[in-house]
């Protein structure tokens, strides 16, 4: 076939040299699928014939008039074109073999170049995993595991089953003493449910005696094989069964149990929060046999932190502090833990796990890293060698100097809200108190004020919130929206005291805290919750030689979240470079999740930069629901577009706030806007375009549609 194509190509290639310029396209028409109409050919028109115009007749002999008009007759003639035959096929001026040899070498070069380009393209596609072939098949470890299983199954089938040992009758007759012992002891009568069916009589009369002898020896040997250590284990297990379930878990997962840690671990995760958990999932997804060790300071499994200030207070029952469970509007029961105890492999068993796993060491922290030797040093003096390390230490809650210097008695009635232990302590205090004061006007303090008032207002608890700004969440929201949020929170029953600071605190004669405010007011309260933000936990930086961002705080990392060779940082403690918004640090849950996943992928050689614009949400009042993405700093120029109220009231229904850098949108806050609005906002920021008319941009959000909003809003409540 290729030979014929090359021959035909040679003929067509030399046709222009042979055919004259005025020749017809006979060959082309012959080999084409459909015959095109022939080209029109100009045919000269015959000369005009003179005609008489006057009505008077003249004799034929008379001369024709020279001034007569000539009438031209039209001739509509269509040229049929050359015949579709091979009669007029031109004869080549070269031999066929000569033309074939010339064209063949040329076409061979084309073929070789095309094959080389295809091979290079295929190699690059496979190297970059454009076809994602590994995603369509099980991991390599699973395939090898299946091969080994099939091989073992075949070998077991091929091996013959061992036949039972045959005991000779002469050998039995040599042991009459044992027979007498067996006959002397009365046989134990089995229970009715354990009746043994009678055996068939043996050919030799000694066979039943042999059975009794073997049974007697087995029972005797079984009692002797139980060692003292095994008996102790049985007693310990019996005592353990009598303990409550909570004590069992605490004893099983206490940090004292793990006296032996692995000397070396391929993946070490410092921290046991959201970022570390999702990093472990990402590592295991890309490396099926990976062995991961997480080290956390809390004596808790990795858990979801946002419900501690929202959903647990809204939907939890009376036992929520113990179970950490709540029910949503759908009726489905949830808890804050990401996984159960069975998901994690004990640290002393992680190296023996054939297919790896995720191990957890609780109640310890890493105090130093040696990036060159790849060693991590724990607070109890132990060290462990790592292959790759992730720092996900999060942050520690800030305190105010007025409470730090107040003394031990005051600090017993002060809670820095951050962990599950803080949640349980606050729940116990709220049930026993008549007044509670929250210091701080950010998202956490405002959410706690709303949640505690919603849950315990019926029990007589009075909630007060104190902050120095003009309104709630003033560091994020523009001034008018911040003050409006404070107004909505007051409607719920919270005593909001703005533009005020705590100057002094003491314990009064009744055992309550006496707060002296900057406006001269004296406030008595049973307990104080300090929620003034967090400080990134960078204690490892100085001892480990890691760089810290002096402006934003946190470990300085590149776009791939790498701080040093084989060291990555994710979550609240990372100061990363955003390709759109520059260097920044974010303290929200979704950011911890996304950076944890990305760090896990890059720890398994993905080399992917961080480009995602993480978002967050908050509910501060029944009519104050916020969703935000990008840089949302109230010090930036803002443009707010809100839907006009249906009546003459000053109530704000829906709106969008744009945070500007020149004419570029770098942050967006949605107020009571639900649905896909946050995805639209994320795309607007990612595009990085300049916008002159922000009212047109606001039309992308459903500011005037109430469809499905009531359901979504009630679900969030």
NORNORWO-V353125 format. One record per residue. N is the residue number from 1. PSI is psi in whole degrees, 0 to 359 (* if undefined). BURIAL is b if it has 9 or more other ideal C-beta (glycine too) atoms within 8 Angstrom, else e. Layout:
# NORNORWO-V353125
N;PSI;BURIAL + N;PSI;BURIAL
This chain:
# NORNORWO-V353125
1;316;e + 2;325;e + 3;316;e + 4;320;e + 5;318;e + 6;321;b + 7;316;b + 8;322;e + 9;322;b + 10;321;b + 11;314;b + 12;326;e + 13;325;e + 14;1;b + 15;317;b + 16;333;e + 17;335;e + 18;313;b + 19;141;e + 20;166;e + 21;335;e + 22;5;e + 23;160;e + 24;159;e + 25;64;e + 26;315;b + 27;320;b + 28;318;e + 29;328;b + 30;318;e + 31;1;e + 32;158;e + 33;323;e + 34;141;e + 35;120;e + 36;155;e + 37;144;e + 38;156;b + 39;138;e + 40;139;e + 41;133;e + 42;126;e + 43;125;e + 44;142;e + 45;139;e + 46;160;e + 47;151;e + 48;143;e + 49;133;e + 50;144;e + 51;149;e + 52;140;e + 53;338;e + 54;154;e + 55;343;e + 56;138;e + 57;146;e + 58;152;e + 59;151;e + 60;335;e + 61;347;e + 62;150;e + 63;144;e + 64;148;e + 65;134;e + 66;342;e + 67;47;e + 68;152;b + 69;137;e + 70;135;e + 71;124;e + 72;129;e + 73;137;e + 74;143;e + 75;102;e + 76;91;e + 77;131;e + 78;128;e + 79;121;b + 80;345;e + 81;174;e + 82;154;e + 83;146;e + 84;80;e + 85;175;e + 86;14;e + 87;328;e + 88;20;e + 89;126;e + 90;153;e + 91;125;e + 92;148;b + 93;353;e + 94;163;e + 95;154;e + 96;319;b + 97;325;e + 98;314;e + 99;320;b + 100;317;b + 101;322;e + 102;313;b + 103;327;b + 104;316;b + 105;323;e + 106;314;e + 107;327;b + 108;321;e + 109;316;e + 110;317;e + 111;318;e + 112;318;e + 113;317;e + 114;319;e + 115;321;e + 116;316;e + 117;320;e + 118;319;e + 119;318;e + 120;317;e + 121;318;e + 122;321;e + 123;315;e + 124;322;e + 125;319;b + 126;321;b + 127;319;e + 128;0;e + 129;47;e + 130;332;e + 131;349;e + 132;48;e + 133;330;e + 134;336;e + 135;342;e + 136;1;e + 137;158;e + 138;159;e + 139;158;e + 140;324;e + 141;323;b + 142;322;b + 143;317;b + 144;325;e + 145;320;b + 146;320;e + 147;316;e + 148;321;e + 149;316;e + 150;323;e + 151;317;e + 152;322;e + 153;319;e + 154;319;e + 155;325;e + 156;324;e + 157;324;e + 158;332;e + 159;133;e + 160;146;e + 161;136;e + 162;137;e + 163;149;e + 164;146;e + 165;142;e + 166;126;e + 167;127;e + 168;149;e + 169;325;e + 170;325;e + 171;330;e + 172;327;b + 173;344;e + 174;354;e + 175;67;b + 176;334;e + 177;318;e + 178;324;e + 179;321;b + 180;320;e + 181;320;b + 182;319;b + 183;330;e + 184;324;e + 185;132;e + 186;136;e + 187;142;e + 188;130;e + 189;120;e + 190;157;e + 191;162;e + 192;325;e + 193;349;e + 194;26;e + 195;132;e + 196;131;e + 197;145;e + 198;141;e + 199;159;e + 200;144;e + 201;137;e + 202;164;e + 203;325;e + 204;139;e + 205;346;e + 206;348;b + 207;316;b + 208;325;b + 209;323;b + 210;319;b + 211;313;b + 212;322;b + 213;314;b + 214;320;e + 215;319;e + 216;318;b + 217;321;e + 218;317;e + 219;321;e + 220;316;e + 221;327;e + 222;321;e + 223;324;e + 224;335;e + 225;343;e + 226;109;e + 227;171;e + 228;322;e + 229;320;e + 230;321;e + 231;321;b + 232;321;e + 233;320;e + 234;318;e + 235;319;e + 236;321;e + 237;323;e + 238;319;e + 239;325;e + 240;328;b + 241;335;e + 242;350;e + 243;157;e + 244;163;e + 245;321;e + 246;320;e + 247;327;e + 248;312;b + 249;318;b + 250;321;b + 251;323;b + 252;321;e + 253;18;b + 254;150;b + 255;338;b + 256;339;e + 257;331;b + 258;77;b + 259;342;e + 260;114;e + 261;155;b + 262;143;b + 263;332;e + 264;142;e + 265;135;b + 266;320;b + 267;119;b + 268;126;b + 269;115;b + 270;109;b + 271;150;b + 272;42;b + 273;204;b + 274;314;b + 275;316;b + 276;320;b + 277;312;b + 278;333;b + 279;319;b + 280;318;b + 281;318;b + 282;320;b + 283;315;b + 284;332;b + 285;327;e + 286;339;b + 287;96;e + 288;334;b + 289;19;e + 290;145;b + 291;116;b + 292;136;b + 293;124;b + 294;136;b + 295;117;b + 296;149;b + 297;326;e + 298;151;b + 299;51;e + 300;152;b + 301;159;b + 302;133;b + 303;167;b + 304;120;b + 305;323;b + 306;323;e + 307;344;b + 308;336;b + 309;358;b + 310;274;b + 311;322;b + 312;323;b + 313;328;b + 314;315;b + 315;358;e + 316;154;b + 317;193;e + 318;338;e + 319;19;e + 320;329;b + 321;330;b + 322;315;e + 323;335;e + 324;36;b + 325;153;b + 326;161;b + 327;130;b + 328;184;b + 329;337;e + 330;348;e + 331;357;e + 332;133;e + 333;136;e + 334;161;b + 335;174;e + 336;346;b + 337;141;b + 338;319;e + 339;164;e + 340;177;e + 341;326;e + 342;344;e + 343;331;e + 344;141;b + 345;134;b + 346;143;b + 347;323;b + 348;351;b + 349;359;b + 350;324;b + 351;337;e + 352;352;e + 353;121;b + 354;321;e + 355;29;e + 356;196;b + 357;185;b + 358;122;b + 359;155;b + 360;127;b + 361;114;b + 362;156;b + 363;17;b + 364;162;b + 365;154;b + 366;127;b + 367;344;b + 368;146;b + 369;142;b + 370;94;b + 371;336;b + 372;311;e + 373;352;e + 374;52;b + 375;143;b + 376;131;b + 377;129;b + 378;169;b + 379;342;e + 380;10;e + 381;347;e + 382;158;e + 383;156;e + 384;138;b + 385;136;b + 386;157;b + 387;307;b + 388;146;b + 389;141;b + 390;130;b + 391;114;b + 392;59;b + 393;351;b + 394;221;b + 395;167;b + 396;142;e + 397;141;b + 398;155;b + 399;162;b + 400;144;b + 401;329;e + 402;331;b + 403;328;b + 404;325;e + 405;3;e + 406;339;b + 407;171;e + 408;322;e + 409;322;e + 410;317;b + 411;340;b + 412;338;e + 413;20;b + 414;134;b + 415;128;b + 416;104;b + 417;122;b + 418;317;e + 419;180;e + 420;322;b + 421;321;e + 422;322;b + 423;315;b + 424;322;b + 425;317;b + 426;323;b + 427;319;b + 428;319;b + 429;318;b + 430;327;b + 431;335;e + 432;357;e + 433;162;b + 434;341;e + 435;145;b + 436;136;b + 437;133;b + 438;124;b + 439;115;b + 440;135;b + 441;18;b + 442;195;b + 443;315;b + 444;312;b + 445;321;b + 446;320;b + 447;319;b + 448;320;b + 449;315;b + 450;317;b + 451;315;b + 452;320;b + 453;322;b + 454;324;b + 455;321;b + 456;4;b + 457;326;b + 458;340;e + 459;4;e + 460;10;e + 461;130;b + 462;119;e + 463;130;b + 464;140;b + 465;130;b + 466;133;b + 467;163;b + 468;347;e + 469;174;b + 470;333;e + 471;176;b + 472;144;b + 473;44;b + 474;341;b + 475;344;e + 476;312;b + 477;150;b + 478;162;b + 479;316;b + 480;322;e + 481;327;b + 482;316;b + 483;325;b + 484;322;b + 485;320;b + 486;322;b + 487;317;e + 488;325;b + 489;325;b + 490;326;b + 491;331;e + 492;345;b + 493;2;e + 494;134;b + 495;96;e + 496;120;b + 497;104;b + 498;166;b + 499;43;e + 500;146;b + 501;157;e + 502;120;b + 503;330;e + 504;151;e + 505;132;b + 506;171;e + 507;125;b + 508;185;b + 509;337;e + 510;6;e + 511;8;e + 512;167;b + 513;133;b + 514;110;b + 515;128;b + 516;118;e + 517;163;b + 518;338;e + 519;8;e + 520;355;e + 521;146;e + 522;129;e + 523;127;b + 524;132;b + 525;154;b + 526;329;b + 527;154;b + 528;134;b + 529;121;b + 530;117;b + 531;78;b + 532;29;b + 533;182;b + 534;161;b + 535;129;b + 536;136;b + 537;97;b + 538;34;b + 539;334;e + 540;341;b + 541;308;b + 542;317;e + 543;338;b + 544;358;b + 545;34;e + 546;147;b + 547;140;e + 548;139;b + 549;115;b + 550;335;e + 551;307;e + 552;343;e + 553;162;b + 554;167;b + 555;134;b + 556;125;b + 557;165;b + 558;191;e + 559;339;e + 560;11;b + 561;25;b + 562;130;b + 563;318;b + 564;180;e + 565;123;e + 566;23;b + 567;124;b + 568;159;b + 569;137;b + 570;160;b + 571;208;b + 572;337;b + 573;4;b + 574;129;b + 575;99;b + 576;165;b + 577;117;b + 578;124;b + 579;340;e + 580;319;b + 581;5;e + 582;192;e + 583;133;e + 584;170;b + 585;135;b + 586;144;e + 587;39;e + 588;163;b + 589;313;b + 590;325;b + 591;319;b + 592;319;b + 593;311;b + 594;314;b + 595;326;b + 596;315;b + 597;315;b + 598;318;b + 599;320;b + 600;320;b + 601;317;b + 602;334;b + 603;341;b + 604;33;b + 605;39;e + 606;323;e + 607;53;e + 608;136;e + 609;162;e + 610;121;b + 611;351;e + 612;139;e + 613;103;b + 614;154;b + 615;171;b + 616;163;b + 617;159;b + 618;147;b + 619;112;b + 620;334;b + 621;165;b + 622;329;e + 623;32;e + 624;81;b + 625;127;b + 626;140;b + 627;137;b + 628;155;b + 629;147;b + 630;199;b + 631;111;b + 632;83;b + 633;126;b + 634;345;b + 635;347;e + 636;156;b + 637;135;e + 638;149;b + 639;123;e + 640;134;b + 641;118;b + 642;150;b + 643;141;e + 644;138;e + 645;150;b + 646;334;e + 647;194;e + 648;7;e + 649;166;e + 650;16;e + 651;137;e + 652;125;b + 653;297;b + 654;149;b + 655;170;b + 656;137;b + 657;124;b + 658;131;b + 659;122;b + 660;150;b + 661;90;e + 662;239;e + 663;12;e + 664;135;b + 665;122;b + 666;356;b + 667;149;b + 668;134;b + 669;128;b + 670;128;b + 671;110;b + 672;30;b + 673;124;b + 674;189;b + 675;220;e + 676;18;e + 677;322;b + 678;328;b + 679;321;e + 680;317;b + 681;320;b + 682;321;b + 683;322;e + 684;318;b + 685;321;b + 686;327;b + 687;323;e + 688;25;e + 689;160;e + 690;136;e + 691;132;b + 692;317;e + 693;99;e + 694;344;b + 695;325;e + 696;323;e + 697;323;b + 698;339;b + 699;345;e + 700;342;e + 701;149;b + 702;79;b + 703;343;b + 704;10;e + 705;129;e + 706;7;e + 707;126;e + 708;1;e + 709;324;b + 710;321;e + 711;316;e + 712;322;b + 713;318;b + 714;327;e + 715;323;e + 716;332;e + 717;*;e
